[in-house]
Amino acid sequence: MGRGTCRWRGGADTLDYLAFSLARLGCDFVVHDPPELLAHLRDLRDRLGRALGS
C-alpha cells in the first residue's frame, strides 16, 4: 500500500449495509473481495445512473 492509503476489513449483515458503509466514508475506495460485493456495487451504480438519467 502506498502513502495515504489504508486497508479496511469489515463485515455487515447485508451487502446493502456494507455498500452504504463504504459510500458514506466520503473517500475513494477499491473493493478486492468478496465478488458478491463487487457485483452488488455494480448493480447500485447502474441503478443510480438510471435515476440520474445517465
N, C-alpha and C positions, 0 to 999 in steps of 0.2 A: 504494500500500500504506500501511496505517496504522501507527501506532506499535506496536511489539511484534510485528510480522509480518515475514516474510521470504519470499523466493521460492526454491524449490529446483528445480533442473533436474537430472535424473539419468536413468539408464538401467539396465537389467538384462537378463540373458539370457532371463528368462521373466517373464510377468505375475505368477505366484505369488511369485517372489522380490521383485519390485518392491512388491507389495501387503504382503508381510511386512515389508519395509524401512520402509515408511510406517507400518504399525501399531506397530512397535516404537519409534518415535520418542517415544511417550508424550505426545503433544500432539494437539490438534485440527488438522485439515488440510483443505484443499479441493483437489480434483483438477480441473484445467481440461482437460487433454489427456493422453493420447490417448483417444478414445472407447472403445477396446478395454479400457483400464484401468478406466474407469468401469463398464463392463458387468461386468468381472471382479469388481470390488469389490461390486457389487450382488449377484452370484451368491454371493460369500462371505458377505455379510450375511444372505442368505436361508438359506444352509446352516447358519450358526452359530445363527440364530434357531430353526431346526428342532431343532438339537441341544439348545438350551436349553428347548425346549417352548413357544416364543413364536410 
